[in-house]
Amino acid sequence: MANTTAVLLAAGAGTRLGHGPKALLPFRGGTLVEHAAAVLRDGGCSDVVVVVGAGAAEVAALQQPGSALAGCRLVRNDDWASGMGGSFHLGVESMRAGHNVLVALVDQPGVSPALVARLNAAHRPGRITAAGYHGATGGLHRGHPIIFDPLLAVQAAAISNGDVGARDFLRSHPELIDLVDCIDLFDGADLDTESDLHLLGGPAASGATGG
């Protein structure tokens, strides 16, 4: 299995949620960004790049010896307010040579090491591997995390901009995407508005994040 650089997108200010940067939200005795970094490493990613923006200094202060962020590389996106496109681009620029690139979102506390490991095991050279979750109309719909072949990651990053990220590239190349059913591990939920705060605690969160 090829090495994988995980790019954790954690630069947003969490404006819609209204509780400050999502990366710094408390979760299981730490913060979401620490939890996500540990999940990516425990899921088999050999390198973790955390793209920060809003709250960058506070995230950097968490990078203490022995913490989940200690072995991660922090990349600062000063233009974080323009959307995740810039963060995706910076993350891909920071990947180790020849590594696949796994893109994860900091606001999905339900992603587990088992899910990350499943995607890493399923990925094939020259392909894009995405977590698949059940949609309202049936079948699987594409979600995060997503793994890109190194060359495809560079191509996707080259056309990413604003809040689009890799979306346009993915829509233009459906033939390259392999969906991996992950519904037994997670439902794909993310923290977007106040109504999603239950994901940070209670039965929904504890049931979704087991490794």
Salt bridges, closest charged atoms under 4 A:
ASP47 OD2 - ARG73 NH2 2.37
ASP47 OD2 - ARG96 NE 3.31
ASP78 OD1 - ARG76 NE 2.97
GLU93 OE2 - HIS89 NE2 3.27
ASP107 OD2 - LYS22 NZ 2.90
GLU175 OE2 - HIS173 ND1 3.43
ASP178 OD1 - ARG127 NH2 2.76
ASP181 OD2 - HIS134 NE2 3.57
ASP184 OD1 - ARG118 NH1 2.72
ASP192 OD2 - ARG16 NH2 2.98
GLU194 OE1 - HIS19 NE2 3.12
